Amino acid sequence: MALNYVKDGDVLDYQNGGTAIAAGAVVLVGKRIGVALSAIAANAIGPLGMVGVWNISKASADVVAQGDLLYWDNTNGRLTTSASGNTLAGFADAAAGNGATTVNIKINA
């Protein structure tokens, strides 16, 4: 094995700031999102899932087709189909129509 291998990167250790994070919450990490695998206390280190398909809240008026790009709206704490001012998060694993409040997303790795 190569001597410079560190880890697979599916889970990253995240240094939290001054506000606790609930398990399952989306966390913006630079230009990527991760999902808290457990609750992370304020000013503590905790695990973020950085790959996989997750069921996450979305803007209920958005109509999402399978494969559509989804963006993280950090202000409102949800996914949206609108790129403007938001962070590319991944793509829809399944469709989610108008009125649906969640969508399955394959998050960017």
CORSULGI-V357852 format. One record per residue. N is the residue number from 1. NEAR is the number of other ideal C-beta (glycine too) atoms within 12 Angstrom. D_CENTER is the distance of its C-alpha to the mean C-alpha in whole Angstrom. Layout:
N/NEAR/D_CENTER, N/NEAR/D_CENTER
This chain:
1/5/31, 2/5/30, 3/5/31, 4/6/28, 5/8/25, 6/10/23, 7/11/20, 8/11/18, 9/16/15, 10/16/13, 11/21/12, 12/27/13, 13/22/15, 14/30/13, 15/18/16, 16/25/15, 17/16/18, 18/11/20, 19/15/18, 20/18/17, 21/31/13, 22/18/13, 23/18/12, 24/20/9, 25/29/8, 26/37/5, 27/37/6, 28/27/7, 29/27/9, 30/16/12, 31/14/11, 32/24/7, 33/38/4, 34/38/4, 35/37/5, 36/33/9, 37/25/11, 38/22/14, 39/17/15, 40/29/15, 41/19/19, 42/14/19, 43/14/20, 44/19/19, 45/18/18, 46/28/15, 47/24/13, 48/35/9, 49/32/8, 50/30/8, 51/22/9, 52/22/10, 53/21/9, 54/34/8, 55/22/9, 56/38/8, 57/27/10, 58/39/11, 59/28/14, 60/20/17, 61/16/20, 62/30/17, 63/19/19, 64/35/16, 65/17/18, 66/19/17, 67/17/16, 68/29/15, 69/26/13, 70/42/10, 71/36/9, 72/40/7, 73/27/10, 74/21/10, 75/15/14, 76/18/13, 77/20/10, 78/31/9, 79/42/9, 80/34/12, 81/31/14, 82/24/15, 83/16/15, 84/11/17, 85/13/16, 86/26/12, 87/28/10, 88/26/10, 89/39/6, 90/33/8, 91/25/11, 92/33/12, 93/24/13, 94/22/16, 95/21/17, 96/31/17, 97/19/20, 98/15/21, 99/14/21, 100/23/18, 101/18/15, 102/25/12, 103/41/11, 104/26/11, 105/39/8, 106/26/9, 107/36/6, 108/25/8, 109/21/10
